[in-house]
Amino acid sequence: MATLASTGSTIGGRLRLVDGVRRQVDYWVVVYQRTWRGTVISSFLAPLFYVLAMGVLLGGFIDADPDVLEGATSYFDFVVPGLIAAHAMQTAVGETTYPVMAMIKWQRIYDSMLATPLACRDLVAAHLSFVLFRLATTCAVYNLVLAPFGVYGSWWGPILAFASQLLVGMTFAVWVYGFSARLHSEEGYGVLFRLGIFPLFLFSGAFFPISNLGTVGEWIARCTPLWHGVNLSRMFALDNVTWWVAAVNVAYLSVLTVVGWFWAVSGLEKRLVS
Amino acid sequence: MISARGLRKSFGDFEAVKGIDVEVRRGEAFGFLGPNGAGKSSTMRMIAAVSPISGGELRILGMDPAVDGPAIRGRLGVCPQEDTLDVELNVRDNLYIYGRYFGLPKVEVNERVDELLDFVQLTEKATSKVEDLSGGMKRRLTIARSLINRPDILLLDEPTTGLDPQARHLVWDRLFRLKQSGVTLVLTTHYMDEAEQLSDRLVVMDKGVIVAEGSPLDLIRQHSTREVAELRFGVAEVGESHDAVAEKVADLGDRVEVLPDRLLVYSDDGDHVIAQVHERGLSPVATLVRRSTLEDVFLRLTGRTLVD
């Protein structure tokens, strides 16, 4: 008999979060086995096309002045760390929009999971762990491929840049997950992509220094989570770190991620446990 | 096994379950019979420890679902109204992965999957994709999935809705075997034949309340006659409604129900009723004498048919 008591894994009637996630590992492994081929193009090839087009070809027309390009000695060096952070956002958004809608509404996999000892927060934690895995693999490959091009200013820089890419990715993952949990029709994603993700992608400092946006525009950009991720990724990659700014960036994204976690869990609970 | 006192469920201003008392004992098959919207599924979701109760008391396996939800769910099997199988996985993986959610070791789940595939007669389909299965096979797979943790109580919400007759009988056969092996079954249905086939005891629900309780036979004895004479008249004779004809035959049975297309005369001797109808110069285009069913009980108690 599968009782919880026999596994000794409960706290106050609930499963321990780590145990709840562990029980879903097989499911997510199967999901990855059936979807990884499709992710190769979006995760690895598309970003490299961006690097080639923006960094190499467009960058060839741009004069590299480290004072203007936030310490970068070429446009390639400037744009690549920002692109990886922006790509982390896109990967996270991709994994927490339609896949979440499918689990809730189209295939109702979450309903079947909730008939077992698992609870909403276990489902959210496992889903977000999978997102973290996707972020880690994509960003790691991206960083490794670019290592030979001399972007990185130190050996530890890319490691901290990688960590900040994961952090900004997870910030978007928790918030978009919470949005998806509350969304009843997929038409809402059109608004999210056009009015949220796409403008962030263009204007959060990945492609040009935000000082070009004017005083107001610059401050708006500084409030966006993606800018904090882009800034961290770039500072660490180029070894041009202003530590107090880095601390503010990390704190901002961390607080947003923690608050977003509660927003995601409460969204799923409101939707499925009524 | 399950004990509810004054159990309520509200969604905003709407009260789906309005204070019901239910007691389910070990090893019995207990049914909730009622039309769509009677509050059966809301009750089942509370019993499944998924939906929090709005009022009253509920104990499942001696535990409070608000406190011990995961522990209760670990000992329940749930077969939902709509199949929630993963259509992109094969049959075997659907069972295996579900078993892992209960924290069962891999070896044990694998053994259990083999047993269950055999039990629901899907061994040959083990590597087929779920989307390639027929409706009846999917239902059997869902039942197998709900048994993966060897549950103490199996909850079945409308287990055969949408299945063709042959598939229904196959599902009933499997459920009957489970019942005989001592599993406590709790099912909802709006099919009276299903309730009669599978339930030892049942409650009839309507608009969120229980209107009757007992074994199928007791309910029929208490609330209906032994037989029913069904009379269908041509349009020329009845015009727009059967009401006028109903008055002419009202004294032939204990009572008469007027349905849109026919009259039901409740009597212990249906053949006698039909003979009397003809003697009175009435000429129904079709007649039928049958035994009373739970459908008649429901009609008596609520004034409505089960499937509107």
HADDOCK unambig.tbl for C-alpha pairs under 7 A between the chains (distance, minus, plus):
assign (segid A and resid 1 and name CA) (segid B and resid 149 and name CA) 6.45 0.50 0.50
assign (segid A and resid 1 and name CA) (segid B and resid 150 and name CA) 6.00 0.50 0.50
assign (segid A and resid 2 and name CA) (segid B and resid 74 and name CA) 6.18 0.50 0.50
assign (segid A and resid 2 and name CA) (segid B and resid 75 and name CA) 6.75 0.50 0.50
assign (segid A and resid 2 and name CA) (segid B and resid 102 and name CA) 6.46 0.50 0.50
assign (segid A and resid 2 and name CA) (segid B and resid 104 and name CA) 6.54 0.50 0.50
assign (segid A and resid 2 and name CA) (segid B and resid 149 and name CA) 5.66 0.50 0.50
assign (segid A and resid 3 and name CA) (segid B and resid 71 and name CA) 6.43 0.50 0.50
assign (segid A and resid 3 and name CA) (segid B and resid 74 and name CA) 5.52 0.50 0.50
assign (segid A and resid 3 and name CA) (segid B and resid 75 and name CA) 6.33 0.50 0.50
assign (segid A and resid 4 and name CA) (segid B and resid 71 and name CA) 5.48 0.50 0.50
assign (segid A and resid 4 and name CA) (segid B and resid 74 and name CA) 6.59 0.50 0.50
assign (segid A and resid 13 and name CA) (segid B and resid 67 and name CA) 6.02 0.50 0.50
assign (segid A and resid 13 and name CA) (segid B and resid 68 and name CA) 4.76 0.50 0.50
assign (segid A and resid 13 and name CA) (segid B and resid 70 and name CA) 6.61 0.50 0.50
assign (segid A and resid 13 and name CA) (segid B and resid 71 and name CA) 6.72 0.50 0.50
assign (segid A and resid 14 and name CA) (segid B and resid 70 and name CA) 6.07 0.50 0.50
assign (segid A and resid 23 and name CA) (segid B and resid 100 and name CA) 5.59 0.50 0.50
assign (segid A and resid 23 and name CA) (segid B and resid 101 and name CA) 4.95 0.50 0.50
assign (segid A and resid 23 and name CA) (segid B and resid 103 and name CA) 5.92 0.50 0.50
assign (segid A and resid 24 and name CA) (segid B and resid 101 and name CA) 6.18 0.50 0.50
assign (segid A and resid 26 and name CA) (segid B and resid 97 and name CA) 6.35 0.50 0.50
assign (segid A and resid 27 and name CA) (segid B and resid 97 and name CA) 5.92 0.50 0.50
assign (segid A and resid 107 and name CA) (segid B and resid 84 and name CA) 6.48 0.50 0.50
assign (segid A and resid 107 and name CA) (segid B and resid 86 and name CA) 6.87 0.50 0.50
assign (segid A and resid 108 and name CA) (segid B and resid 84 and name CA) 5.65 0.50 0.50
assign (segid A and resid 109 and name CA) (segid B and resid 84 and name CA) 5.98 0.50 0.50
assign (segid A and resid 109 and name CA) (segid B and resid 86 and name CA) 6.64 0.50 0.50
assign (segid A and resid 112 and name CA) (segid B and resid 84 and name CA) 5.93 0.50 0.50
assign (segid A and resid 114 and name CA) (segid B and resid 50 and name CA) 6.93 0.50 0.50
assign (segid A and resid 115 and name CA) (segid B and resid 48 and name CA) 6.99 0.50 0.50
assign (segid A and resid 115 and name CA) (segid B and resid 50 and name CA) 6.83 0.50 0.50
assign (segid A and resid 115 and name CA) (segid B and resid 73 and name CA) 6.28 0.50 0.50
assign (segid A and resid 115 and name CA) (segid B and resid 78 and name CA) 6.44 0.50 0.50
assign (segid A and resid 116 and name CA) (segid B and resid 73 and name CA) 5.26 0.50 0.50
assign (segid A and resid 116 and name CA) (segid B and resid 74 and name CA) 5.89 0.50 0.50
assign (segid A and resid 116 and name CA) (segid B and resid 101 and name CA) 6.52 0.50 0.50
assign (segid A and resid 116 and name CA) (segid B and resid 102 and name CA) 6.31 0.50 0.50
assign (segid A and resid 117 and name CA) (segid B and resid 70 and name CA) 3.97 0.50 0.50
assign (segid A and resid 117 and name CA) (segid B and resid 71 and name CA) 6.39 0.50 0.50
assign (segid A and resid 117 and name CA) (segid B and resid 73 and name CA) 5.16 0.50 0.50
assign (segid A and resid 117 and name CA) (segid B and resid 74 and name CA) 5.17 0.50 0.50
assign (segid A and resid 117 and name CA) (segid B and resid 102 and name CA) 6.32 0.50 0.50
assign (segid A and resid 118 and name CA) (segid B and resid 70 and name CA) 6.50 0.50 0.50
assign (segid A and resid 118 and name CA) (segid B and resid 101 and name CA) 7.00 0.50 0.50
assign (segid A and resid 273 and name CA) (segid B and resid 50 and name CA) 6.16 0.50 0.50
assign (segid A and resid 273 and name CA) (segid B and resid 51 and name CA) 5.42 0.50 0.50
assign (segid A and resid 274 and name CA) (segid B and resid 51 and name CA) 5.34 0.50 0.50
assign (segid A and resid 274 and name CA) (segid B and resid 52 and name CA) 6.79 0.50 0.50
